Amino acid sequence: MPAADSAALLMRYPLLDRDASILDFNHRVLHWAEQPEVPLLERLRYLCIVSSNLDEFFEVRAELHLSAWRAGGDAGDGMRRLLAAARELVERQYGIFNQVLLPALARQGVRIVSHLERDEAQRRWVREHFLHEVKPLLVPVALDPAHPFPLVANKSLNFIVQLKGKDAFGRRNEIAIVKVPRVLPRVLRLPKRVAGGETLFVMLSSVIRAHLADLFPGREVGDFSHFRVTRHSDLWVDEQEVKNLRTALRQELHQRHYGEAVRVEVSSACSDTLADFLLRQFKLPPEALFKVQGPVNLVRLQQLIELVDRPDWLFPPYQASYPVQLKRGASVFERIRQGDVLIHLPFESFDGVIDFLREAVQDPQVLAIKQTIYRTGNDSRMMDLLIEAQRRGKEVTVVVELKARFDEEANINWAERLEHAGAQVVYGVVGLKTHAKMLLVTRREGRQLRRYGHLSTGNYNPRTAALYTDLGMLTADARLTADMDQLFVHLASHSRLPRMQRMLLAPFTLHKQMLARIDAVAKAARKGKGARIVAKMNALTDEALILALLRAGEAGARIDLIVRGACMLPAGLTKHIRVRSIIGRFLEHSRVFYFRAGADEQLWLSSADWMNRNMLRRVETAWQVTDAQLRQRIVDECLIAYLHDARDAWLMQPDGHYRSVVAPGQAPGPGAQAALMNRYVSRNQPEE
């Protein structure tokens, strides 16, 4: 499309701000913390999730705006808007914490008690705990030319204290810093003997605050505040220059905690003098200071959830069914030979994938296993099985993405363990993250070798497989598994890829083919033929794809986009495009793309969101679902169900913000996730 036409289209439909869209998503998540029908501890958990999301947002997204601010001129306007929007979210967050959740917990006999609220017995217990468990680990640093401002780690708890009088050497060093070790629990439960029949907690910050004077004998403590600094934490290494990426990343990990400061949080009572001092130390503008009414790190309240023994305050446990197309104890290989198998997580359990790999490990006819690893966590049954496969003499090749953000250390550790076991470990293509999710097994069957594969929209992580909605497919399709094998060879050897038969691959064909699919729908619409797009993804920020969707919408195609998080397409300004976001008990993570152009109907699953980085700077896969029954099942469960969600859905409005489908005072209707849970639970019931 000519640049002038694209510019004219953007004039009619100016793209939404990506960062504002990310923050808007967190407002939708925070809505769960406000809902009385949500179990109380789960409401607190959603509050913690938003805090964690906001931390990551600042760690990854803020540095670019901060650099623009330092450049001067109008370039800093973006940062000021960003910080204003973030402040609005934080104020709402602490308002829910203080005015909604804490009173609700107190009504049930669960309270976080401050120093002023504690009775004499409780104060004695707290003091004993401080003297024996906390004080020995604290080293207060009074600042002077020989003791400059200490290096404060990312997201760590600290205190800044203003001291009066003179030190032991007769000097007036007025500012001291107390760093609080991460090993200390942030939430403490008071023992029953002093709790008075209630369930009482104290925050570590409150314990230290009440005993600051003990850290500075002979000095008078004046103003003080706890504080936390957030630092830019996106790791970077020059892959063209380093000789060993794993070693370079491990060295870089040590520096992650001390990147450039992007935000400072202090208590609401922090004096302007101390606040200004911190801003100068971290070289931040006043807008980067956040005064909060409560703990500076709400993420740590996850500990309180674990310490309160009230199962009725949590979601009822959900027991995922064993994949309905598999039979527990039966051969997975035999079932796959009969046709493709779909696994819909978390409604069906990840055990089907584990059993597929376990059978491959134990089967003497299996000669080779190849797998990609992006996020697998610290405790992984799959990694243990791959190590066992190598021990049994199979050829094991693992493509480990070392630069999976915030999982780098776990992936480095697994890579080293796999290498020590003798597996072939490779790190993909220089300059590209390997985000594709593939597991390929080669088995000798008579005189031929046969491949069995697993492709997925989500990670090989047993923990998140119970929390995220994803789709996986087990297949013995010879063309699709041949494509997978070619991709593994390419990732290991960087050889030229042959033409793929059944698979699209980023950064080569995926972007072009998604654009071609959208354009085909647009042409069908112009000819008055059936024209339909339904796409489900986590984020939509790629400008080329957005422009193609807008053109298709203007041509008359009906387009529904189910986008969980950031979406830059201004659907509220268009006639034929609707955007909805589903925020439920499980994190929506599957990527499903449906296109109908006249008589041509296609359904694709993918590891990739429609973001520029996924299309052009990552190794991603997409594959077409050709089995009619599986295709209809995906349409029913992942598209139609979500388009009719009347509980957890949010609709984009003309201003780019979202409105809940549940009007104030209205009872919610059926939700897609709840319906799928009920469907799969019923499938899991034994027959009468």
C-alpha positions, 0 to 999 in steps of 0.5 A: 500500500502506498505510503500516502494511502497509509498516512491517510488511513492513519489520519482517519484512525490514529493509532492508540498509545501502546503504553496507555493500552498496557496500563488500561489492561491493568485497570481491567485486571484490578477490577477483579480486586473490587468484585465482592463475589470474588473470593477475598484472598483472590481479590488480594491476589489480583491486587498483587498481580497488578503490582507485579505487572506495573513493576515489569512495565517500569522495568521494561518500558520506562527507560525509553521515555526517561531518555527522551525526558533527559534529551529535553524539549517536547520529547519528555511529554511522553514520560509525563503522560506515562507517569500520570497514567501510572499514578492514576493506576497506583492511586486506584490500587492503594485505594482498593487496598486501604478502603476495600480489601483491608476493611473486608479482611478486618470484618473477618478477623484478619488484620495488618496491625501497625505499631500504634494499633499493637497492644503491649504484649504484641509490641513485646513480641515484635521487639523480640523478633526485631532484636533476634531476627531482624537487627542482626542483619541490618547495617545502617550507613550514615552518609559522608564523603567516606560513605557515599549513597549505597548501591540500592538493588532493584525493587528492594526495601530500604529506609532513608533516615534523617538524623539529628545531633552529632555522630561519635566523631562529632560530625553532623552527617544527617542522612542514613540509609538502611538496606533490608535484606531480601531473605527477611519475610515481608509479612509476619503472623503474630502468634496466637498467644498475643493475637487475641483470637484474631488473625493478625499480621505485621509488615516487616517495614512496620517492625523496622520503623518502630525500632529505627532508634535502636539502629542509631544509638546516641542519635535522634531520629527525625524524618524517615521513610521506607523506599523502593527504587525500580530500575531498568532491567532489560538485559542486553548483550551484543550477540555479534561480539560475544564469544559465549552468549551464555557466559555473557548473559550470566555476567549481565544478570549480576548487573540487572539489579543495578540498572538505571533508576526509573521510579522511586516509591516512598511512604505517603508521609515522606518529607519533601526534603527526603523525597528530593534527596532521593530524586537527586541521588537517582537522577529522576524528575519529580514525576517519577516519585510515587508516594503510597499509602501503605507498603511500597511493594504490594507484591509481597502481600502474596505471603499473607495469602499463603499464611491465611488458612482459609480455603473458602476465601480462594477459588474452588480448586479446579481439577483439569480433565485428562485430554479427552482425545487421549486415554490415560495409560494408553500409548500416545503414539498409537493415538496420534497415528489415528489423527491429530490431538488437540489439548486445550489448557488449562481445562485439559491437563498438561499431563498429556504432553508429559505422557507423550514425552515420557513415552518417548523417553521410555520407548526403545524405538525412539531414537531422537527428541528435539525441543524448544525451551522458552519459559519452563521454570525452575522445577520442570518435569520435562527437563528431567525427562530430557536428561533421562532420555540422554542417559538412555542413549537417545539423541537429545537436542534442546534449543534454549532461549537464553534471553527469555525476559526474567527467565534467563537464569533458570534457562541458563541453569537448565542449559548447563544441566542438559549439556552436562548430561550430554544433550546437544544444546543450542541457542537459536539464531543470533539477534532473534529470540526463539519463541516457537514452541515445538517438541519433535520425536523420531521413532523407528517403525519397521524399516522407516523412521516416523516423526511425532510432534507437539506444537503449542501456543504456550510454554513448556511450563507445567505451572503456568499450564494450569494458569494460562489458556493455551492450545497444543496439538499432537500430530504425526502429519508427515509434512508438518513434522518435516517442517518442524525437523527442518526448523530444528536443523536451521536453528542448530546449523543456520542452514538455509530453510527449504520451502515449508509445506505446512508451517509459517515461520517468522521472521520469514513468511509469517508476517507476509502470510498474515497480511496476505490472509487479511488482504484476501478477506478484504478483496472478498468483501469488496466483491460482496462475498463472505468476509470474516476475521476473528483473531485472538491474541495477547497483543496487537501493536504491529502497524502493518497488520493494523493497517491491513485490518483497517483496510479490510474493515473499510472494505466491509469485512466483519472483524472481531479481535479478542486481544487480552492486553495492549491493542493499538488499533482504534476499533471504537472509531471503525464500523466493522471492527470490534475489539474485546478483552477477556480478563478471567480467572485464567490468563488468556494466552492462546493465539487463534486466527480465523479467516473466511474469504468467500469459500476459502476458510482457514484457521491458524494457531500460532506462538506469535502475537501480532507485534512487530517484535514477534513478526520480525525479530523472533523465531515464531511458528504458525500452523493451519488446523486442517482437521474439520472436527478439531477446527470446529472445536477451536472455533466453538471453544476459543472464538464463539464462546469468547465472543458471547462472554457476558461476564469477563469481557470488556469492549473497546470504546471510541476513546480507546478505553474499555467498558465491561459488558456487565453494566453497574448493578447488572448481574453477570451472564455466562463467562467463557472460562466458567463454561469451559471449566464446566464442560471439561469437568463433566467430561472428566466424570466417570460414566454411570 
